[in-house]
Amino acid sequence: MVVAGGAISNTCIKGSLGAGEGGNVIDYTGFTVPPGGCAITVPVTWPNTDAGVQACRSSPSVTNTITPGSDFLSPTGQINTPATASLVCHAPDELIVKQPERVPALDSSKLALMGAALTLLGMWALRRRQRS
């Protein structure tokens, strides 16, 4: 997951919470976990890469689990309960871009020949009109 823009918040006691937009690290220092636990809320987004979009299409709903001791360290001692969050991804619609077909260019000799043919056709049409 990638940290998205938006407000980050928590229900823990004191501390300094930070999560840089576009990063993948949440830094929370100097906090205390109350007896009933606390929540840390950080807006995240799926990575906007080919692999990220493919993962979103394959598994649009996942559970993010933060494992104590490896993903999360508390300054007040070990917390043994994993933290979980349900995440849902909405894959972008596929955009099909159709390339315009190229019109073949005429070289100068073909362009001159076409100009002469149009001139003759125009002259023929004028004579016909004058005879009518």
C-alpha positions in Angstrom: 0.0 0.0 0.0 1.0 3.6 -0.6 0.2 6.4 1.8 -2.5 8.6 0.2 -3.2 12.3 0.8 -5.6 13.1 3.6 -5.8 13.3 7.3 -4.1 10.8 9.5 -5.4 10.3 13.0 -5.1 8.1 16.1 -6.8 7.4 19.4 -3.6 6.5 21.3 -2.2 8.6 24.1 0.2 11.5 23.1 2.9 10.8 20.6 3.8 12.1 17.1 2.2 10.4 14.1 3.6 10.9 10.6 3.0 9.3 7.2 4.5 10.9 4.1 2.2 10.9 1.1 3.5 8.5 -1.5 5.6 6.6 1.0 5.0 3.2 2.7 6.1 4.0 6.2 4.0 5.2 9.2 6.0 6.7 12.0 4.6 7.0 15.4 6.9 7.9 18.3 6.4 8.7 21.9 2.9 7.3 22.2 1.2 5.1 24.9 -1.3 2.4 24.1 -4.3 2.7 26.6 -5.6 -0.5 28.3 -8.4 -1.0 25.7 -6.0 -0.4 22.7 -6.1 2.4 20.2 -6.6 3.0 16.5 -4.2 4.6 13.9 -5.9 5.7 10.7 -3.9 6.5 7.6 -5.5 6.8 4.1 -3.8 4.5 1.7 -4.1 3.7 -2.0 -3.1 0.8 -4.2 0.2 1.4 -6.1 -0.5 2.9 -9.5 1.7 0.5 -11.4 0.9 -2.3 -13.8 1.6 -4.8 -11.0 -0.6 -2.8 -8.6 -3.5 -2.6 -11.0 -3.2 -6.3 -11.8 -3.2 -7.1 -8.1 -6.2 -4.9 -7.6 -8.2 -6.7 -10.3 -7.1 -10.2 -9.0 -7.9 -9.5 -5.3 -9.9 -6.3 -4.9 -10.5 -7.0 -1.2 -7.7 -7.8 1.2 -7.0 -7.8 4.9 -3.9 -5.8 5.8 -2.3 -7.4 8.9 0.4 -5.6 10.9 2.3 -8.1 12.9 3.7 -7.1 16.3 7.5 -7.3 16.6 8.2 -7.1 12.9 5.8 -4.6 11.4 5.1 -2.7 14.6 7.2 -1.8 17.6 5.8 -0.1 20.7 8.0 2.1 22.9 6.1 0.8 25.9 6.8 -2.9 25.4 5.6 -5.7 23.2 2.0 -5.7 22.1 1.1 -9.2 21.0 -2.2 -8.6 19.2 -1.9 -8.1 15.4 -3.6 -5.1 14.0 -5.8 -5.7 10.9 -7.7 -3.5 8.4 -10.0 -4.4 5.5 -8.9 -2.7 2.3 -10.8 -2.5 -0.9 -9.4 -1.5 -4.3 -11.4 -0.2 -7.2 -9.4 -0.9 -10.4 -9.5 1.8 -13.1 -11.6 1.0 -16.1 -9.5 0.0 -19.0 -9.0 2.8 -21.5 -8.7 1.7 -25.0 -7.0 4.3 -27.2 -7.4 3.7 -30.9 -4.6 5.1 -32.9 -5.8 7.1 -35.9 -5.0 5.5 -39.2 -2.3 7.2 -41.2 -3.3 8.8 -44.5 -0.7 7.9 -47.0 1.3 10.9 -48.1 1.8 11.6 -51.8 5.2 12.3 -53.2 5.7 15.4 -55.3 5.2 13.6 -58.7 1.9 12.0 -57.6 0.8 15.3 -56.2 1.5 17.0 -59.5 -0.3 14.3 -61.4 -3.3 14.6 -59.2 -3.3 18.4 -59.6 -3.1 18.0 -63.4 -6.0 15.5 -63.3 -8.2 17.8 -61.2 -7.4 20.7 -63.6 -8.4 18.7 -66.6 -11.6 17.6 -64.9 -12.4 21.2 -64.0 -11.8 22.3 -67.6 -14.0 19.5 -68.9 -16.8 20.5 -66.5 -16.6 24.1 -67.6 -16.7 23.3 -71.3 -19.7 21.0 -70.7 -21.5 23.8 -68.8 -20.8 26.3 -71.5 -22.3 24.0 -74.2 -25.4 23.6 -72.2 
